[in-house]
Amino acid sequence: MTITTIPLVGVARQAASRITHLRVPRVFRIHDRIDGAAYYGARGHGRTTLRDVRLGIGFCALLAGVAVGQGSGESPVAMERAESGRQGQTAEWLTQIYGRHGLAAKADGVQVSESSGVAAGRRNPDVYWTHNDAGAKHPRVWAFRLSEEDQRAGVARILGYVELAGASNVDWEDIAAGPDGMIYVLDGGDNPPCKRSDKRIHRFAEPVVESQGSPLAMRVPFDSLRFEYPDAEHSDRPAGSPDNRFDAECLLVHPISGDVYVVTKRNTRGTPEARVFKLAADDLGWDTERVHVLRQVADLSSPRLNMATGGEVDPHGRRVVIRNYLGAFEYLLPTDRPFDEVFRQPGQFLNMGIELAGQLQGEAICYTRDGRDLITTTEARRDGRFSVFRTNWQLANLRVEDTAADRATIRWETASPASSRVEFGATPACGEFVDGQGVTASHAVTLTGLAADTEYHYRVTSGSLRHPLLPPLPSFRTAGPLSSTRPE
């Protein structure tokens, strides 16, 4: 018998408290109460899926005569997932200039000897999720905290783990935060000659972590799907031989659509290739025997971007970061464009060579919960503790507001107070500039005397920061001439 424990929420908790004495069918039985909250377990089939959870909670509420999700049409699990997503929402943020990549902390435990993936929790501020690489004895995902206080102390506190009971860590390589508070795990490592035919992606609902309480030790239900690369001659069929397979260590999940992307590391011959494959969210059959065939949407292979080891989509779905052992490339999606076009944009290189300089092998990367900074983790050294590095933002959210026929206001933020200057002109050479007043971290410079219905190019400078350094420059267009027509 496998017992899987996660907290009941809302009406399901109320229902459970009223039926603990009843005998229920094979799927669920209330078996314990921990810290005043009802927990439930599944019987009989090796593991519990999220589908089982929905059925079990619905059954409990039905017996108790409670209206599940009354007025909303949603189950308590669906409502908890939606609430989890709302808790993680932040205003859209767009970092344009990052600072230096530096050591932030070291883990205070040896539970994760090689941090192969990392993702920021959406419902737990300052909490990150990571996991061991191939062959870990238990299929566990570990939580660690990285608050400002932790960084000052140089310690990343291990908060415990969730266990995907019934799964196997054949070769877990990356982890990603998805919509509705879900965490996705890529079991897709396949070292050349790429013989694996059992590659999977798992997902589970992120639980609440009490960072000041007892260490987390929880079995959670999870969904799972199988995937395979396409056959070279029949792209709608799964590859039947190693010749068409890849080793992959990078998982991307769009935070809004739930579309899943796998970025390869190398082909079956060991040659580095960074191909981007996609599984559309509306075509995913979780917990079925179906083998999902990936669809290639881009090829990012280049002498600089090779051996991709991790990546993530930012919390707002505008940026993608993909790393290798030397650094990372960040891609920005133009406004109002389909997401897949992000892979056609030029990548901004971010140097992370400091990890190798410290004789550390870094593979994992993610955005912070608010999308401002980047977090990376490495394998452990002789002391058995993995390291956490951080790349802090310096300049962000460059935008144009209050555009009229003869004026426009340029706004941006900097991490530290600095001066403000806007260079602008009707050509990319600019030729004119306006300085802001004083020193500030929230910059606003108004350009006046502009020509109507004209495109202007611009760049900004704050202290030693200048964006963009190279063309193309951003631009805006002033409004047309003011109407001089008389009212009728």
C-alpha positions in Angstrom: 0.0 0.0 0.0 1.3 3.4 -0.9 0.2 6.4 1.2 0.4 9.8 -0.4 0.0 12.8 1.8 -0.9 16.4 1.0 -3.2 18.9 2.8 -6.9 19.0 2.1 -8.1 22.5 1.6 -11.3 24.5 1.9 -14.5 22.6 1.8 -12.7 19.3 1.4 -11.1 19.7 4.8 -14.5 20.4 6.3 -15.9 17.4 4.5 -13.1 15.1 5.6 -13.6 16.0 9.3 -17.2 14.8 9.0 -16.5 11.4 7.4 -13.4 10.0 9.0 -15.5 7.2 10.5 -17.0 6.1 7.1 -15.7 3.3 4.9 -14.9 4.7 1.5 -14.2 3.0 -1.9 -10.8 1.9 -3.1 -9.3 5.2 -4.1 -9.2 7.3 -0.9 -9.4 6.9 2.8 -8.9 9.6 5.4 -6.1 8.2 7.6 -4.5 11.0 9.6 -4.7 14.5 10.9 -1.5 16.5 11.1 -1.3 20.0 12.6 -5.0 20.2 12.6 -5.4 19.6 8.9 -6.9 16.5 7.3 -4.6 14.4 5.1 -5.6 11.7 2.7 -4.0 8.7 1.0 -4.4 6.5 -2.0 -4.5 2.7 -2.0 -3.6 0.0 -4.4 -1.9 1.2 -7.6 1.6 2.2 -6.6 1.1 6.0 -6.8 -1.4 8.7 -6.7 -2.1 11.1 -9.6 -3.6 14.5 -9.5 -6.6 13.1 -11.2 -7.0 10.7 -8.2 -6.8 13.7 -5.9 -9.6 15.5 -7.7 -11.8 12.4 -7.5 -11.0 11.8 -3.9 -11.7 15.3 -2.7 -14.9 15.4 -4.8 -16.0 12.1 -3.2 -15.3 13.3 0.3 -17.3 16.5 -0.3 -20.2 14.6 -1.9 -20.5 12.3 1.2 -20.5 15.3 3.5 -23.2 17.1 1.5 -20.9 20.0 0.8 -21.1 21.9 -2.5 -17.6 21.6 -4.0 -16.6 24.9 -5.6 -20.1 26.2 -5.4 -20.6 29.2 -7.6 -17.3 28.7 -9.5 -17.7 25.2 -11.0 -14.1 24.3 -9.8 -12.9 21.5 -7.6 -11.0 22.4 -4.4 -7.8 21.2 -6.0 -8.4 23.4 -9.0 -9.2 26.3 -6.7 -6.1 25.7 -4.6 -4.0 25.6 -7.8 -5.6 28.8 -9.1 -5.0 30.5 -5.7 -1.4 29.2 -5.8 -1.0 31.0 -9.2 -2.5 34.2 -7.9 -0.2 34.2 -4.9 2.8 34.1 -7.3 1.6 36.9 -9.6 3.7 40.0 -9.8 3.5 43.1 -12.0 5.4 42.5 -15.3 9.1 43.2 -15.0 11.6 43.5 -17.8 15.3 43.6 -16.9 17.5 45.2 -19.6 20.9 45.3 -17.8 22.2 42.7 -15.3 25.1 43.1 -12.9 27.9 40.6 -12.3 27.2 37.0 -11.6 28.3 36.2 -8.0 28.2 33.7 -5.2 25.1 34.2 -3.1 25.2 31.2 -0.6 26.1 27.6 0.0 23.6 25.0 1.0 23.5 24.2 4.7 23.1 20.4 4.1 24.4 17.6 1.9 21.1 16.2 0.7 21.7 17.5 -2.9 25.1 16.5 -4.1 24.5 17.8 -7.7 21.8 20.4 -8.2 20.8 19.7 -11.7 17.8 22.0 -12.0 16.3 24.9 -10.1 13.0 26.8 -10.1 11.6 29.6 -7.9 8.5 28.7 -5.9 5.4 30.6 -7.0 3.5 30.4 -3.7 6.5 30.5 -1.3 8.5 33.7 -1.4 12.3 33.2 -1.3 11.8 29.4 -1.7 13.5 27.5 -4.6 13.1 23.9 -5.7 16.0 21.7 -6.8 16.8 18.0 -7.3 19.7 15.6 -7.7 20.9 14.3 -11.0 20.6 10.8 -12.3 20.3 7.8 -10.1 19.2 9.4 -6.8 17.8 6.7 -4.4 14.6 8.5 -3.8 12.5 10.6 -6.4 12.6 13.7 -4.3 12.5 17.4 -5.0 14.2 19.6 -2.4 13.2 23.0 -1.2 15.7 25.6 -0.1 15.4 29.2 1.1 17.4 32.2 -0.2 16.1 35.3 1.6 18.0 38.5 2.0 19.0 37.4 5.5 20.2 34.1 4.1 22.4 35.8 1.5 23.9 38.1 4.1 24.8 34.9 6.1 25.9 33.1 2.9 23.7 30.1 3.7 20.9 28.6 1.6 18.8 26.7 4.1 17.4 23.3 3.1 13.8 23.2 4.1 13.0 19.6 3.3 11.6 17.6 0.4 8.6 16.4 -1.5 8.7 12.8 -2.8 7.0 11.7 -6.1 6.3 8.2 -4.7 6.1 5.8 -7.6 8.4 7.7 -9.9 12.0 6.9 -10.6 14.9 9.3 -11.0 16.4 7.7 -14.1 18.0 10.9 -15.2 16.3 14.0 -13.8 17.9 17.0 -15.5 15.8 20.1 -15.0 12.8 21.6 -13.2 10.4 24.4 -14.1 7.6 26.4 -12.6 4.4 26.3 -14.7 0.9 27.8 -14.4 -1.4 27.3 -11.5 1.3 26.6 -9.0 2.5 23.5 -10.8 6.2 22.3 -10.7 7.4 20.3 -13.7 10.4 17.8 -13.7 12.2 16.6 -16.8 13.4 13.0 -16.6 14.9 13.3 -20.1 18.6 12.8 -19.7 19.9 10.3 -22.2 23.7 10.2 -22.6 24.9 9.2 -26.1 24.2 6.9 -27.9 20.7 7.9 -26.6 19.0 4.5 -26.2 16.3 5.6 -23.7 12.7 5.0 -24.8 11.1 5.8 -21.4 11.7 9.6 -21.1 9.1 11.4 -19.0 7.9 14.7 -17.6 6.3 14.8 -14.2 4.4 17.6 -12.5 3.0 18.2 -9.0 1.3 21.0 -7.2 3.7 23.1 -5.1 2.9 22.8 -1.4 3.1 25.6 1.1 6.5 25.5 2.9 6.8 26.6 6.5 10.3 28.0 6.4 10.4 28.4 10.2 8.7 25.1 11.0 9.8 21.5 10.9 11.6 20.3 7.8 9.2 19.3 5.0 8.9 15.6 4.4 5.9 15.0 2.2 4.7 12.5 -0.5 2.7 14.3 -3.2 0.5 13.1 -6.0 1.8 13.8 -9.4 1.0 13.6 -13.1 3.3 12.0 -15.7 3.6 11.8 -19.4 5.9 10.0 -21.8 7.6 11.8 -24.7 9.8 11.0 -27.6 11.6 12.9 -30.4 10.1 12.7 -33.9 11.2 10.1 -36.5 13.4 11.7 -39.2 11.1 10.5 -42.0 7.8 10.7 -40.3 7.7 13.7 -37.9 4.3 12.6 -36.5 5.7 9.3 -35.3 8.1 8.7 -32.3 11.7 7.9 -33.1 12.3 4.2 -33.2 16.0 4.2 -33.0 18.8 6.1 -31.3 19.7 7.9 -34.6 16.8 10.3 -34.1 17.1 10.8 -30.4 18.8 13.5 -28.3 20.2 14.0 -24.8 18.4 16.9 -23.1 18.9 18.8 -19.8 16.7 21.9 -20.4 13.0 22.1 -19.7 10.9 25.3 -20.3 7.3 25.7 -19.3 5.3 28.8 -20.4 3.8 30.3 -17.2 0.5 31.2 -18.8 -0.2 28.7 -21.6 1.4 25.7 -20.0 3.1 24.8 -23.3 6.2 22.6 -22.6 9.6 23.0 -24.4 12.6 20.7 -24.3 16.0 22.0 -25.4 18.5 19.4 -26.4 22.1 19.2 -25.3 23.7 16.9 -27.9 22.7 14.3 -30.5 23.2 10.6 -30.4 26.8 10.9 -31.7 27.6 13.3 -28.9 27.7 16.5 -31.1 26.3 19.5 -29.3 22.9 20.6 -30.7 20.5 23.1 -29.1 17.3 22.2 -30.8 14.0 23.4 -29.3 11.1 21.0 -29.3 7.5 21.7 -28.1 4.5 19.9 -26.6 1.4 22.1 -26.8 -0.5 22.2 -23.5 -3.9 21.5 -25.1 -2.6 18.3 -26.5 -1.1 16.7 -23.4 -2.5 13.4 -22.2 -1.3 13.2 -18.6 -1.2 9.7 -17.0 -1.9 7.8 -20.2 0.3 5.3 -22.0 0.4 7.6 -25.0 3.9 8.6 -26.2 3.9 12.3 -27.0 5.9 13.2 -30.1 7.8 16.4 -29.8 7.6 19.0 -32.5 10.7 21.0 -33.4 10.1 24.8 -33.4 13.7 26.2 -33.5 17.4 25.4 -33.7 19.6 27.6 -31.5 22.8 25.6 -32.1 25.9 27.7 -32.5 29.5 27.7 -31.4 28.6 29.8 -28.4 25.3 28.1 -27.3 26.2 24.5 -27.1 25.7 21.8 -24.4 22.6 23.5 -23.0 22.1 22.4 -19.4 19.1 24.3 -18.1 16.7 27.2 -18.8 13.5 28.9 -17.9 10.7 31.2 -19.1 10.4 34.3 -17.0 7.2 34.6 -14.8 5.5 36.9 -17.4 6.2 34.9 -20.5 8.3 37.5 -22.3 11.9 36.2 -21.8 13.7 32.9 -22.0 17.1 32.1 -20.5 19.1 29.1 -21.6 22.5 28.3 -20.0 25.5 26.1 -20.6 28.7 25.6 -18.6 30.2 29.1 -19.4 27.2 31.4 -19.3 23.6 32.0 -20.4 21.7 33.5 -23.3 18.5 35.5 -22.7 15.9 36.0 -25.5 13.3 38.7 -25.4 9.9 38.3 -27.1 8.8 41.4 -29.1 5.4 42.8 -28.0 2.3 41.2 -29.4 4.1 38.3 -31.1 3.5 34.5 -30.8 5.7 33.1 -28.0 7.6 30.7 -30.3 9.1 33.7 -32.1 11.2 34.3 -28.9 13.6 31.7 -30.2 14.2 33.7 -33.4 15.4 36.8 -31.5 19.1 37.5 -30.9 20.3 36.3 -27.5 22.0 38.5 -24.9 25.0 36.7 -23.5 25.5 36.6 -19.7 28.9 35.6 -18.5 28.9 33.0 -15.7 32.5 31.8 -16.0 33.0 32.6 -12.3 31.5 29.2 -11.5 34.1 27.3 -13.5 36.8 29.6 -12.1 35.8 28.3 -8.7 36.1 24.7 -10.1 32.3 24.3 -9.9 30.1 22.8 -12.6 26.9 24.8 -12.9 24.0 23.4 -14.8 20.8 25.0 -13.4 19.2 28.4 -13.9 16.0 30.2 -13.2 14.4 33.6 -12.7 13.6 34.9 -9.2 9.9 34.9 -8.3 9.5 38.5 -9.4 11.5 38.0 -12.6 14.1 40.6 -11.7 17.2 38.5 -11.1 18.7 35.2 -12.2 19.6 32.3 -9.9 22.0 29.4 -10.7 23.1 26.3 -8.8 26.1 24.0 -9.1 27.2 20.6 -8.1 28.6 20.1 -4.7 32.4 20.2 -3.9 34.3 18.1 -1.4 32.1 19.3 1.5 29.0 17.9 -0.2 27.1 21.3 -0.3 25.9 22.8 -3.6 26.5 26.5 -4.3 23.9 29.2 -5.3 24.9 32.1 -7.5 22.8 35.2 -8.3 22.8 37.8 -11.1 21.1 41.0 -9.9 19.3 43.4 -12.1 20.7 46.9 -12.7 18.4 48.7 -15.2 14.8 47.7 -16.1 11.4 48.5 -17.6 12.5 51.0 -20.3 9.3 52.4 -21.8 7.6 55.3 -23.5 4.6 57.0 -22.0 2.4 60.0 -22.6 3.2 60.3 -26.2 1.7 63.4 -27.9 2.3 65.3 -31.2 5.2 67.3 -29.7 6.3 65.4 -26.7 6.9 62.0 -25.0 8.1 60.8 -21.6 10.8 58.1 -21.3 10.8 56.1 -18.1 13.0 53.4 -16.5 14.2 52.0 -13.2 17.7 51.4 -11.8 18.6 49.3 -8.8 20.6 52.2 -7.3 20.0 56.0 -7.5 21.7 57.5 -10.6 21.5 60.3 -13.0 19.2 60.3 -16.0 19.9 61.1 -19.7 18.0 60.3 -22.9 19.7 60.5 -26.3 17.2 60.7 -29.2 16.8 61.7 -32.8 14.9 60.9 -36.0 17.7 58.5 -37.0 19.6 55.8 -35.0 22.5 58.2 -34.7 20.3 60.3 -32.3 22.1 63.6 -32.1 20.1 65.2 -29.3 19.9 64.6 -25.5 17.9 65.7 -22.5 19.1 65.3 -18.9 16.8 64.6 -16.0 17.0 66.5 -12.7 18.8 65.0 -9.7 19.7 61.5 -8.8 16.9 58.8 -8.6 16.1 55.2 -9.0 12.8 55.9 -10.8 13.7 57.8 -13.9 11.4 60.0 -16.1 12.6 62.3 -18.8 10.2 64.3 -21.0 11.2 65.2 -24.5 9.6 68.3 -25.9 9.6 70.2 -29.2 9.2 67.0 -31.2 7.8 66.9 -34.7 4.4 65.4 -35.2 3.9 61.9 -36.7 7.6 61.2 -36.6 9.6 58.1 -35.5 12.2 58.8 -32.9 15.0 56.5 -31.8 16.4 56.7 -28.3 18.7 55.2 -25.7 19.2 56.0 -22.0 22.1 56.5 -19.6 22.2 56.3 -15.8 25.6 56.7 -14.3 27.8 53.9 -15.9 24.7 52.1 -17.3 23.8 52.7 -20.9 21.0 50.9 -22.8 21.1 49.8 -25.5 24.8 49.8 -26.1 24.5 48.7 -29.7 21.8 49.0 -32.5 19.0 48.4 -33.0 17.7 51.2 -30.8 14.1 51.3 -29.5 11.8 53.8 -31.1 8.5 55.5 -30.8 6.2 57.6 -33.0 4.7 60.9 -32.1 1.0 61.5 -32.6 -0.3 63.3 -35.7 -0.8 67.1 -35.9 -3.4 68.5 -33.6 -6.8 68.9 -35.3 -7.8 72.5 -36.0 -11.3 71.7 -37.1 -14.2 73.7 -35.6 -17.1 72.1 -33.8 -20.3 71.9 -35.8 
